[in-house]
C-alpha cells in the first residue's frame, strides 16, 4: 500500500483527489482547518468502503508555528510517505489600498510558506521516487483584480515548483503543479448566475471544470514518471480580457 497526504481535502478539489487516491489503493490522510461539518460528511461518505484506509487530520495552514506539530502528527500516522498533494489554500478579497498585513501574511502562509516548510520537514519521510503535487492557479499566471495576495502567492507556488526540481530529483522525487482555471466548486456554484455565465463566455469550452477533472489530471501527473518541474494549466481554453 502507498501512503498519501492531501491538504485541504474534506471538500472540493482536495476531496475529489483524496477519494481518487483511495480508489487507486492509497492510504490517505485527509486534512481540514475549520469545517467540522465537512470532515464529518467525508467520514460518513467513505467509512464503509474504505474503513481503516484513511485518517482525517485537523490543522491550520495559515499559521507557520503549526509546522512542527503538523509534521509530528503526520509522521505518527504515516511514517513513510509516497505522495503529498498541497491543495489547501486561502484568499483575501480586500481591495488594493485596504489590504492588511496580517491578512496578506495569512494568505502567503497558507498557500506558500507552510507548504514549503512542511515539505522540508517531511522530506526524510518521503520515499524515494515519491511525488509532490502543488495546487497552483490560473490566476498565478494571469493578473487578477479580485485578490492580489492570492494571485501573487500562487505565482510564487509555480516558481517554487520549478526551483525545487534540482533539489528533489537527487532522490528521484518528482514535483509538479496544477494551475486550474474556474472549477465548479461550492464557491463557484454560489456565484450569481449572471456572473457564472460571464465567466463561461470567456472559456473556450463554455463551462467550468469539474472537480473530478482536476483529480484525474493529478492522477496522470502521479503516474507519469517523466513529468517533473511542470505547471499544467487546466483552464478549458480561458481567454483573459
C-alpha positions in Angstrom: 0.0 0.0 0.0 1.1 3.5 -0.8 0.6 6.5 1.6 -0.6 10.0 0.7 -1.2 13.3 2.4 -3.8 15.6 0.8 -4.2 19.0 2.4 -7.5 20.9 2.4 -9.3 17.8 1.3 -12.6 17.4 3.1 -14.4 19.2 0.2 -13.9 20.5 -3.3 -10.9 19.6 -5.4 -9.0 18.2 -2.4 -11.8 15.8 -1.6 -12.0 14.6 -5.2 -8.3 13.9 -5.3 -8.3 12.1 -1.9 -11.2 9.8 -2.9 -9.5 9.1 -6.3 -6.4 8.0 -4.4 -8.4 5.8 -2.1 -9.9 4.1 -5.1 -6.4 3.6 -6.5 -5.3 1.8 -3.4 -3.6 4.6 -1.3 -3.9 5.1 2.4 -4.9 8.8 2.6 -4.5 11.4 5.3 -7.2 14.0 4.6 -6.9 17.4 6.2 -9.1 20.4 7.1 -8.8 23.5 9.2 -12.2 24.7 10.2 -15.1 22.9 8.7 -16.1 20.2 11.2 -19.3 19.5 9.2 -17.2 18.9 6.1 -15.0 16.4 7.9 -18.0 14.6 9.4 -19.7 14.4 6.0 -16.5 13.0 4.4 -16.0 10.4 7.2 -19.6 9.2 6.8 -19.2 9.0 3.0 -16.1 6.9 2.9 -16.0 4.9 6.1 -17.9 1.8 4.9 -15.9 1.4 1.6 -12.5 2.5 2.9 -12.5 1.7 6.6 -9.0 1.6 8.0 -7.5 3.2 4.9 -7.7 6.9 5.9 -7.3 9.4 8.6 -8.7 13.0 8.8 -6.4 15.5 10.4 -7.3 19.0 11.6 -4.6 21.6 11.1 -4.4 25.4 10.4 -2.3 26.0 7.3 -2.3 29.8 7.8 -0.1 29.5 11.0 3.6 29.0 10.4 4.0 28.0 14.0 1.9 24.8 13.4 4.5 23.2 11.1 6.3 21.2 13.8 3.1 20.0 15.4 1.6 19.1 12.0 4.8 17.2 11.0 4.7 15.1 14.1 1.0 14.3 13.6 1.5 13.2 10.0 4.6 11.1 10.8 2.7 9.4 13.6 0.0 8.3 11.2 2.2 7.5 8.1 5.9 7.3 8.9 6.7 6.8 5.2 5.0 8.9 2.5 4.7 8.3 -1.2 2.7 11.4 -2.2 2.0 14.9 -0.9 -0.7 17.0 -2.5 -0.7 20.6 -1.3 -4.2 21.7 -2.0 -5.1 23.8 1.0 -5.4 27.5 0.1 -6.6 30.8 1.3 -7.6 34.1 -0.3 -8.3 37.7 0.7 -10.7 39.9 -1.3 -9.8 43.2 0.3 -9.1 45.8 -2.5 -5.7 47.3 -3.0 -5.3 50.2 -0.7 -7.2 48.4 2.1 -5.1 45.2 2.4 -4.0 44.5 5.9 -0.6 43.0 6.5 -2.0 40.2 8.8 -4.3 39.0 6.0 -1.6 39.2 3.4 0.7 37.0 5.5 -2.1 34.5 6.3 -2.6 34.0 2.5 1.1 33.6 1.9 1.4 31.2 4.9 -1.5 29.0 3.7 -0.6 29.0 0.0 3.2 29.0 0.1 5.1 29.3 3.4 3.6 26.4 5.5 3.6 24.0 2.5 7.3 24.8 1.8 8.4 24.3 5.4 6.2 21.2 5.8 7.7 19.8 2.6 11.1 20.4 4.0 10.2 18.8 7.4 8.6 15.7 5.8 11.5 15.1 3.3 13.1 12.5 5.5 9.8 10.6 5.5 9.2 10.9 1.7 10.0 7.7 -0.1 12.5 7.6 -3.0 10.7 8.1 -6.3 7.9 9.9 -4.4 5.6 12.6 -5.7 4.7 16.1 -4.7 1.9 18.0 -6.4 1.0 21.6 -5.6 -2.3 23.2 -6.4 -1.4 26.5 -8.1 -3.9 28.6 -10.1 -4.5 30.1 -13.5 -4.6 33.4 -11.5 -0.9 32.8 -10.7 -0.2 33.2 -14.4 -2.8 35.9 -15.3 -3.2 39.2 -13.4 -6.5 39.3 -11.5 -8.0 42.2 -9.6 -10.1 40.3 -7.1 -7.2 39.1 -4.8 -3.7 40.4 -5.2 -2.3 38.2 -2.4 -3.9 35.1 -3.9 -2.5 35.7 -7.4 1.0 36.6 -6.2 1.2 33.7 -3.8 0.1 31.2 -6.5 2.6 32.7 -8.9 5.2 32.0 -6.2 4.0 28.4 -5.9 4.6 28.0 -9.6 8.2 29.3 -9.2 8.7 27.1 -6.1 7.9 24.0 -8.1 10.4 24.8 -10.8 13.1 25.8 -8.3 12.7 22.6 -6.2 13.3 20.2 -9.1 17.1 20.1 -8.8 16.9 19.5 -5.0 14.4 16.7 -5.1 15.4 14.9 -8.3 18.6 13.6 -6.5 16.3 11.2 -4.7 14.0 10.6 -7.7 11.3 12.7 -6.2 9.1 14.5 -8.8 7.3 17.8 -8.1 4.7 19.4 -10.3 1.8 21.8 -10.1 -1.7 22.1 -11.4 -3.0 25.6 -12.2 -6.8 25.2 -12.5 -9.0 27.9 -14.1 -12.6 28.1 -12.9 -13.7 24.9 -11.2 -17.3 24.1 -10.3 -16.7 24.0 -6.5 -19.2 25.2 -3.9 -17.6 28.7 -4.1 -18.3 29.0 -7.8 -21.8 27.5 -7.6 -22.7 30.2 -5.1 -21.9 33.0 -7.5 -24.9 34.8 -9.2 -25.9 33.1 -12.4 -25.2 36.3 -14.5 -21.6 36.2 -13.2 -21.2 32.4 -13.9 -22.5 33.0 -17.5 -20.0 35.8 -17.9 -17.1 33.6 -16.8 -18.3 30.8 -19.1 -18.3 33.2 -22.0 -14.5 33.7 -21.5 -13.9 29.9 -21.6 -13.5 28.2 -25.0 -15.3 25.1 -23.7 -18.1 27.3 -22.3 -18.2 25.6 -18.9 -16.5 25.3 -15.5 -14.1 22.4 -14.9 -15.4 19.5 -12.8 -13.6 18.7 -9.6 -13.1 15.2 -10.8 -11.3 16.5 -14.0 -8.7 18.2 -11.7 -8.4 14.9 -9.7 -7.9 13.0 -13.0 -5.1 15.3 -14.0 -3.5 14.9 -10.6 -3.6 11.2 -11.1 -2.0 11.5 -14.5 0.8 13.5 -13.0 1.4 10.9 -10.3 1.6 8.1 -12.9 3.8 9.8 -15.5 7.3 9.1 -14.2 9.0 11.5 -16.7 7.0 14.5 -15.6 8.6 17.0 -13.2 9.0 20.7 -12.7 5.9 21.5 -14.7 2.9 23.8 -14.1 0.0 22.5 -16.0 -2.8 25.0 -16.6 -6.2 23.3 -16.7 -8.5 26.2 -17.9 -10.8 25.0 -20.6 -9.2 27.4 -23.1 -9.7 30.6 -20.9 -9.1 33.8 -22.8 -8.2 36.7 -20.4 -9.9 40.0 -21.0 
